[in-house]
């Protein structure tokens, strides 16, 4: 018996590979709501560290992760970065 792909209109948690989306499409997905809000974007490994083996987040992330972070930060009014992250990155 063949399995049919789920209908995305019925799945509110549709997962899409971000590498297939343009920067504009990602910007639209991550657009800020009209009401006052904040967004927290944080990266930790399984041990709770935000730095990988190279001492930066680069070894914990992919190119697409960093692309998405740039898009999110571009839309933000304020970006807070920890002192150690700033020194390492």
Helices and strands as residue ranges (DSSP letters): G 18-20, H 23-29, G 58-60, H 63-75, H 83-88
